[in-house]
Amino acid sequence: MDNKFHYATVSDAIANLRKRGFVKDFNLKDNCIVCHPENYAHDEFQIVEVYRYEGDTDPADEATVYAIESTTGSKGVLVTSYGAITDSMSSEILRKLTIRK
């Protein structure tokens, strides 16, 4: 995973990813990534790009933007705050969402 782009804000990242075909809105739910009515287990999607943002003064502004593609070809965006990934997620999903340098 090699980011080819850098975006100044979360909004910029989402807008540009949408222009590049990442049009679905993915969410975390229990042990999968969801885009209603579809659910994707840890082995049914890949993270294509990751963008991390840290708030200048407010930790609540910290977010991660994931460009995700499913094995069926669905492409979309998942946005999480740093605290949104919780113990209720499966270890496989957590490993996949961990930012690797």
Phi and psi in radians as a Rosetta constraint file:
Dihedral C 1 N 2 CA 2 C 2 CIRCULARHARMONIC -2.241 0.35
Dihedral N 2 CA 2 C 2 N 3 CIRCULARHARMONIC 1.930 0.35
Dihedral C 2 N 3 CA 3 C 3 CIRCULARHARMONIC -1.203 0.35
Dihedral N 3 CA 3 C 3 N 4 CIRCULARHARMONIC 2.206 0.35
Dihedral C 3 N 4 CA 4 C 4 CIRCULARHARMONIC -1.657 0.35
Dihedral N 4 CA 4 C 4 N 5 CIRCULARHARMONIC -0.182 0.35
Dihedral C 4 N 5 CA 5 C 5 CIRCULARHARMONIC -2.211 0.35
Dihedral N 5 CA 5 C 5 N 6 CIRCULARHARMONIC 2.763 0.35
Dihedral C 5 N 6 CA 6 C 6 CIRCULARHARMONIC -2.331 0.35
Dihedral N 6 CA 6 C 6 N 7 CIRCULARHARMONIC 2.296 0.35
Dihedral C 6 N 7 CA 7 C 7 CIRCULARHARMONIC -2.067 0.35
Dihedral N 7 CA 7 C 7 N 8 CIRCULARHARMONIC 2.462 0.35
Dihedral C 7 N 8 CA 8 C 8 CIRCULARHARMONIC -1.208 0.35
Dihedral N 8 CA 8 C 8 N 9 CIRCULARHARMONIC -0.592 0.35
Dihedral C 8 N 9 CA 9 C 9 CIRCULARHARMONIC -2.358 0.35
Dihedral N 9 CA 9 C 9 N 10 CIRCULARHARMONIC 2.893 0.35
Dihedral C 9 N 10 CA 10 C 10 CIRCULARHARMONIC -1.043 0.35
Dihedral N 10 CA 10 C 10 N 11 CIRCULARHARMONIC -0.761 0.35
Dihedral C 10 N 11 CA 11 C 11 CIRCULARHARMONIC -1.047 0.35
Dihedral N 11 CA 11 C 11 N 12 CIRCULARHARMONIC -0.726 0.35
Dihedral C 11 N 12 CA 12 C 12 CIRCULARHARMONIC -1.098 0.35
Dihedral N 12 CA 12 C 12 N 13 CIRCULARHARMONIC -0.760 0.35
Dihedral C 12 N 13 CA 13 C 13 CIRCULARHARMONIC -1.060 0.35
Dihedral N 13 CA 13 C 13 N 14 CIRCULARHARMONIC -0.835 0.35
Dihedral C 13 N 14 CA 14 C 14 CIRCULARHARMONIC -1.094 0.35
Dihedral N 14 CA 14 C 14 N 15 CIRCULARHARMONIC -0.801 0.35
Dihedral C 14 N 15 CA 15 C 15 CIRCULARHARMONIC -1.053 0.35
Dihedral N 15 CA 15 C 15 N 16 CIRCULARHARMONIC -0.776 0.35
Dihedral C 15 N 16 CA 16 C 16 CIRCULARHARMONIC -1.262 0.35
Dihedral N 16 CA 16 C 16 N 17 CIRCULARHARMONIC -0.638 0.35
Dihedral C 16 N 17 CA 17 C 17 CIRCULARHARMONIC -1.115 0.35
Dihedral N 17 CA 17 C 17 N 18 CIRCULARHARMONIC -0.687 0.35
Dihedral C 17 N 18 CA 18 C 18 CIRCULARHARMONIC -1.071 0.35
Dihedral N 18 CA 18 C 18 N 19 CIRCULARHARMONIC -0.729 0.35
Dihedral C 18 N 19 CA 19 C 19 CIRCULARHARMONIC -1.071 0.35
Dihedral N 19 CA 19 C 19 N 20 CIRCULARHARMONIC -0.493 0.35
Dihedral C 19 N 20 CA 20 C 20 CIRCULARHARMONIC -1.607 0.35
Dihedral N 20 CA 20 C 20 N 21 CIRCULARHARMONIC 0.191 0.35
Dihedral C 20 N 21 CA 21 C 21 CIRCULARHARMONIC 1.770 0.35
Dihedral N 21 CA 21 C 21 N 22 CIRCULARHARMONIC -0.018 0.35
Dihedral C 21 N 22 CA 22 C 22 CIRCULARHARMONIC -1.540 0.35
Dihedral N 22 CA 22 C 22 N 23 CIRCULARHARMONIC 1.348 0.35
Dihedral C 22 N 23 CA 23 C 23 CIRCULARHARMONIC -1.715 0.35
Dihedral N 23 CA 23 C 23 N 24 CIRCULARHARMONIC -0.320 0.35
Dihedral C 23 N 24 CA 24 C 24 CIRCULARHARMONIC -1.411 0.35
Dihedral N 24 CA 24 C 24 N 25 CIRCULARHARMONIC 2.668 0.35
Dihedral C 24 N 25 CA 25 C 25 CIRCULARHARMONIC -1.805 0.35
Dihedral N 25 CA 25 C 25 N 26 CIRCULARHARMONIC 1.855 0.35
Dihedral C 25 N 26 CA 26 C 26 CIRCULARHARMONIC -1.561 0.35
Dihedral N 26 CA 26 C 26 N 27 CIRCULARHARMONIC 2.643 0.35
Dihedral C 26 N 27 CA 27 C 27 CIRCULARHARMONIC -2.386 0.35
Dihedral N 27 CA 27 C 27 N 28 CIRCULARHARMONIC 2.792 0.35
Dihedral C 27 N 28 CA 28 C 28 CIRCULARHARMONIC -1.586 0.35
Dihedral N 28 CA 28 C 28 N 29 CIRCULARHARMONIC 2.376 0.35
Dihedral C 28 N 29 CA 29 C 29 CIRCULARHARMONIC -2.631 0.35
Dihedral N 29 CA 29 C 29 N 30 CIRCULARHARMONIC 2.103 0.35
Dihedral C 29 N 30 CA 30 C 30 CIRCULARHARMONIC 0.861 0.35
Dihedral N 30 CA 30 C 30 N 31 CIRCULARHARMONIC -1.993 0.35
Dihedral C 30 N 31 CA 31 C 31 CIRCULARHARMONIC -1.904 0.35
Dihedral N 31 CA 31 C 31 N 32 CIRCULARHARMONIC 0.538 0.35
Dihedral C 31 N 32 CA 32 C 32 CIRCULARHARMONIC -2.688 0.35
Dihedral N 32 CA 32 C 32 N 33 CIRCULARHARMONIC 2.976 0.35
Dihedral C 32 N 33 CA 33 C 33 CIRCULARHARMONIC -1.734 0.35
Dihedral N 33 CA 33 C 33 N 34 CIRCULARHARMONIC 2.326 0.35
Dihedral C 33 N 34 CA 34 C 34 CIRCULARHARMONIC -2.158 0.35
Dihedral N 34 CA 34 C 34 N 35 CIRCULARHARMONIC 2.577 0.35
Dihedral C 34 N 35 CA 35 C 35 CIRCULARHARMONIC -2.530 0.35
Dihedral N 35 CA 35 C 35 N 36 CIRCULARHARMONIC 1.691 0.35
Dihedral C 35 N 36 CA 36 C 36 CIRCULARHARMONIC -0.856 0.35
Dihedral N 36 CA 36 C 36 N 37 CIRCULARHARMONIC 2.294 0.35
Dihedral C 36 N 37 CA 37 C 37 CIRCULARHARMONIC -1.651 0.35
Dihedral N 37 CA 37 C 37 N 38 CIRCULARHARMONIC 0.200 0.35
Dihedral C 37 N 38 CA 38 C 38 CIRCULARHARMONIC -1.539 0.35
Dihedral N 38 CA 38 C 38 N 39 CIRCULARHARMONIC 2.494 0.35
Dihedral C 38 N 39 CA 39 C 39 CIRCULARHARMONIC -2.163 0.35
Dihedral N 39 CA 39 C 39 N 40 CIRCULARHARMONIC 2.435 0.35
Dihedral C 39 N 40 CA 40 C 40 CIRCULARHARMONIC -2.205 0.35
Dihedral N 40 CA 40 C 40 N 41 CIRCULARHARMONIC 2.165 0.35
Dihedral C 40 N 41 CA 41 C 41 CIRCULARHARMONIC -1.345 0.35
Dihedral N 41 CA 41 C 41 N 42 CIRCULARHARMONIC 3.015 0.35
Dihedral C 41 N 42 CA 42 C 42 CIRCULARHARMONIC -1.008 0.35
Dihedral N 42 CA 42 C 42 N 43 CIRCULARHARMONIC -0.497 0.35
Dihedral C 42 N 43 CA 43 C 43 CIRCULARHARMONIC -1.673 0.35
Dihedral N 43 CA 43 C 43 N 44 CIRCULARHARMONIC 0.150 0.35
Dihedral C 43 N 44 CA 44 C 44 CIRCULARHARMONIC -1.916 0.35
Dihedral N 44 CA 44 C 44 N 45 CIRCULARHARMONIC 0.181 0.35
Dihedral C 44 N 45 CA 45 C 45 CIRCULARHARMONIC -2.638 0.35
Dihedral N 45 CA 45 C 45 N 46 CIRCULARHARMONIC 2.793 0.35
Dihedral C 45 N 46 CA 46 C 46 CIRCULARHARMONIC -2.294 0.35
Dihedral N 46 CA 46 C 46 N 47 CIRCULARHARMONIC 2.614 0.35
Dihedral C 46 N 47 CA 47 C 47 CIRCULARHARMONIC -1.595 0.35
Dihedral N 47 CA 47 C 47 N 48 CIRCULARHARMONIC 2.091 0.35
Dihedral C 47 N 48 CA 48 C 48 CIRCULARHARMONIC -1.527 0.35
Dihedral N 48 CA 48 C 48 N 49 CIRCULARHARMONIC -0.757 0.35
Dihedral C 48 N 49 CA 49 C 49 CIRCULARHARMONIC -2.538 0.35
Dihedral N 49 CA 49 C 49 N 50 CIRCULARHARMONIC 2.668 0.35
Dihedral C 49 N 50 CA 50 C 50 CIRCULARHARMONIC -2.350 0.35
Dihedral N 50 CA 50 C 50 N 51 CIRCULARHARMONIC 2.365 0.35
Dihedral C 50 N 51 CA 51 C 51 CIRCULARHARMONIC -2.259 0.35
Dihedral N 51 CA 51 C 51 N 52 CIRCULARHARMONIC 2.209 0.35
Dihedral C 51 N 52 CA 52 C 52 CIRCULARHARMONIC -1.985 0.35
Dihedral N 52 CA 52 C 52 N 53 CIRCULARHARMONIC 2.360 0.35
Dihedral C 52 N 53 CA 53 C 53 CIRCULARHARMONIC -2.218 0.35
Dihedral N 53 CA 53 C 53 N 54 CIRCULARHARMONIC 2.341 0.35
Dihedral C 53 N 54 CA 54 C 54 CIRCULARHARMONIC -2.021 0.35
Dihedral N 54 CA 54 C 54 N 55 CIRCULARHARMONIC 2.290 0.35
Dihedral C 54 N 55 CA 55 C 55 CIRCULARHARMONIC -1.185 0.35
Dihedral N 55 CA 55 C 55 N 56 CIRCULARHARMONIC 2.476 0.35
Dihedral C 55 N 56 CA 56 C 56 CIRCULARHARMONIC -1.115 0.35
Dihedral N 56 CA 56 C 56 N 57 CIRCULARHARMONIC -0.752 0.35
Dihedral C 56 N 57 CA 57 C 57 CIRCULARHARMONIC -2.228 0.35
Dihedral N 57 CA 57 C 57 N 58 CIRCULARHARMONIC -0.348 0.35
Dihedral C 57 N 58 CA 58 C 58 CIRCULARHARMONIC -2.049 0.35
Dihedral N 58 CA 58 C 58 N 59 CIRCULARHARMONIC 2.010 0.35
Dihedral C 58 N 59 CA 59 C 59 CIRCULARHARMONIC -1.023 0.35
Dihedral N 59 CA 59 C 59 N 60 CIRCULARHARMONIC -0.384 0.35
Dihedral C 59 N 60 CA 60 C 60 CIRCULARHARMONIC -1.176 0.35
Dihedral N 60 CA 60 C 60 N 61 CIRCULARHARMONIC -0.269 0.35
Dihedral C 60 N 61 CA 61 C 61 CIRCULARHARMONIC -1.483 0.35
Dihedral N 61 CA 61 C 61 N 62 CIRCULARHARMONIC 0.000 0.35
Dihedral C 61 N 62 CA 62 C 62 CIRCULARHARMONIC -1.391 0.35
Dihedral N 62 CA 62 C 62 N 63 CIRCULARHARMONIC 2.262 0.35
Dihedral C 62 N 63 CA 63 C 63 CIRCULARHARMONIC -2.602 0.35
Dihedral N 63 CA 63 C 63 N 64 CIRCULARHARMONIC 2.795 0.35
Dihedral C 63 N 64 CA 64 C 64 CIRCULARHARMONIC -2.203 0.35
Dihedral N 64 CA 64 C 64 N 65 CIRCULARHARMONIC 2.325 0.35
Dihedral C 64 N 65 CA 65 C 65 CIRCULARHARMONIC -1.933 0.35
Dihedral N 65 CA 65 C 65 N 66 CIRCULARHARMONIC 2.152 0.35
Dihedral C 65 N 66 CA 66 C 66 CIRCULARHARMONIC -1.926 0.35
Dihedral N 66 CA 66 C 66 N 67 CIRCULARHARMONIC 2.270 0.35
Dihedral C 66 N 67 CA 67 C 67 CIRCULARHARMONIC -1.625 0.35
Dihedral N 67 CA 67 C 67 N 68 CIRCULARHARMONIC 2.091 0.35
Dihedral C 67 N 68 CA 68 C 68 CIRCULARHARMONIC -2.135 0.35
Dihedral N 68 CA 68 C 68 N 69 CIRCULARHARMONIC 2.474 0.35
Dihedral C 68 N 69 CA 69 C 69 CIRCULARHARMONIC -2.256 0.35
Dihedral N 69 CA 69 C 69 N 70 CIRCULARHARMONIC 2.285 0.35
Dihedral C 69 N 70 CA 70 C 70 CIRCULARHARMONIC -1.477 0.35
Dihedral N 70 CA 70 C 70 N 71 CIRCULARHARMONIC 2.912 0.35
Dihedral C 70 N 71 CA 71 C 71 CIRCULARHARMONIC -1.189 0.35
Dihedral N 71 CA 71 C 71 N 72 CIRCULARHARMONIC -0.286 0.35
Dihedral C 71 N 72 CA 72 C 72 CIRCULARHARMONIC -1.610 0.35
Dihedral N 72 CA 72 C 72 N 73 CIRCULARHARMONIC 0.015 0.35
Dihedral C 72 N 73 CA 73 C 73 CIRCULARHARMONIC 1.676 0.35
Dihedral N 73 CA 73 C 73 N 74 CIRCULARHARMONIC -0.027 0.35
Dihedral C 73 N 74 CA 74 C 74 CIRCULARHARMONIC -1.223 0.35
Dihedral N 74 CA 74 C 74 N 75 CIRCULARHARMONIC 2.300 0.35
Dihedral C 74 N 75 CA 75 C 75 CIRCULARHARMONIC -2.111 0.35
Dihedral N 75 CA 75 C 75 N 76 CIRCULARHARMONIC 2.383 0.35
Dihedral C 75 N 76 CA 76 C 76 CIRCULARHARMONIC -2.838 0.35
Dihedral N 76 CA 76 C 76 N 77 CIRCULARHARMONIC -2.971 0.35
Dihedral C 76 N 77 CA 77 C 77 CIRCULARHARMONIC -2.157 0.35
Dihedral N 77 CA 77 C 77 N 78 CIRCULARHARMONIC 2.399 0.35
Dihedral C 77 N 78 CA 78 C 78 CIRCULARHARMONIC -2.108 0.35
Dihedral N 78 CA 78 C 78 N 79 CIRCULARHARMONIC 2.211 0.35
Dihedral C 78 N 79 CA 79 C 79 CIRCULARHARMONIC -2.046 0.35
Dihedral N 79 CA 79 C 79 N 80 CIRCULARHARMONIC 2.204 0.35
Dihedral C 79 N 80 CA 80 C 80 CIRCULARHARMONIC -2.233 0.35
Dihedral N 80 CA 80 C 80 N 81 CIRCULARHARMONIC 2.587 0.35
Dihedral C 80 N 81 CA 81 C 81 CIRCULARHARMONIC -1.436 0.35
Dihedral N 81 CA 81 C 81 N 82 CIRCULARHARMONIC 2.836 0.35
Dihedral C 81 N 82 CA 82 C 82 CIRCULARHARMONIC -1.058 0.35
Dihedral N 82 CA 82 C 82 N 83 CIRCULARHARMONIC -0.565 0.35
Dihedral C 82 N 83 CA 83 C 83 CIRCULARHARMONIC -1.482 0.35
Dihedral N 83 CA 83 C 83 N 84 CIRCULARHARMONIC -0.048 0.35
Dihedral C 83 N 84 CA 84 C 84 CIRCULARHARMONIC -1.333 0.35
Dihedral N 84 CA 84 C 84 N 85 CIRCULARHARMONIC -0.413 0.35
Dihedral C 84 N 85 CA 85 C 85 CIRCULARHARMONIC -1.481 0.35
Dihedral N 85 CA 85 C 85 N 86 CIRCULARHARMONIC 1.915 0.35
Dihedral C 85 N 86 CA 86 C 86 CIRCULARHARMONIC -1.994 0.35
Dihedral N 86 CA 86 C 86 N 87 CIRCULARHARMONIC 3.096 0.35
Dihedral C 86 N 87 CA 87 C 87 CIRCULARHARMONIC -1.140 0.35
Dihedral N 87 CA 87 C 87 N 88 CIRCULARHARMONIC -0.275 0.35
Dihedral C 87 N 88 CA 88 C 88 CIRCULARHARMONIC -1.299 0.35
Dihedral N 88 CA 88 C 88 N 89 CIRCULARHARMONIC -0.228 0.35
Dihedral C 88 N 89 CA 89 C 89 CIRCULARHARMONIC -1.375 0.35
Dihedral N 89 CA 89 C 89 N 90 CIRCULARHARMONIC 2.597 0.35
Dihedral C 89 N 90 CA 90 C 90 CIRCULARHARMONIC -1.185 0.35
Dihedral N 90 CA 90 C 90 N 91 CIRCULARHARMONIC 2.718 0.35
Dihedral C 90 N 91 CA 91 C 91 CIRCULARHARMONIC -1.105 0.35
Dihedral N 91 CA 91 C 91 N 92 CIRCULARHARMONIC -0.545 0.35
Dihedral C 91 N 92 CA 92 C 92 CIRCULARHARMONIC -1.163 0.35
Dihedral N 92 CA 92 C 92 N 93 CIRCULARHARMONIC -0.760 0.35
Dihedral C 92 N 93 CA 93 C 93 CIRCULARHARMONIC -1.144 0.35
Dihedral N 93 CA 93 C 93 N 94 CIRCULARHARMONIC -0.768 0.35
Dihedral C 93 N 94 CA 94 C 94 CIRCULARHARMONIC -1.052 0.35
Dihedral N 94 CA 94 C 94 N 95 CIRCULARHARMONIC -0.745 0.35
Dihedral C 94 N 95 CA 95 C 95 CIRCULARHARMONIC -1.072 0.35
Dihedral N 95 CA 95 C 95 N 96 CIRCULARHARMONIC -0.723 0.35
Dihedral C 95 N 96 CA 96 C 96 CIRCULARHARMONIC -1.168 0.35
Dihedral N 96 CA 96 C 96 N 97 CIRCULARHARMONIC -0.596 0.35
Dihedral C 96 N 97 CA 97 C 97 CIRCULARHARMONIC -1.548 0.35
Dihedral N 97 CA 97 C 97 N 98 CIRCULARHARMONIC -0.058 0.35
Dihedral C 97 N 98 CA 98 C 98 CIRCULARHARMONIC -1.287 0.35
Dihedral N 98 CA 98 C 98 N 99 CIRCULARHARMONIC 2.317 0.35
Dihedral C 98 N 99 CA 99 C 99 CIRCULARHARMONIC -1.339 0.35
Dihedral N 99 CA 99 C 99 N 100 CIRCULARHARMONIC 2.185 0.35
Dihedral C 99 N 100 CA 100 C 100 CIRCULARHARMONIC -1.913 0.35
Dihedral N 100 CA 100 C 100 N 101 CIRCULARHARMONIC 2.372 0.35
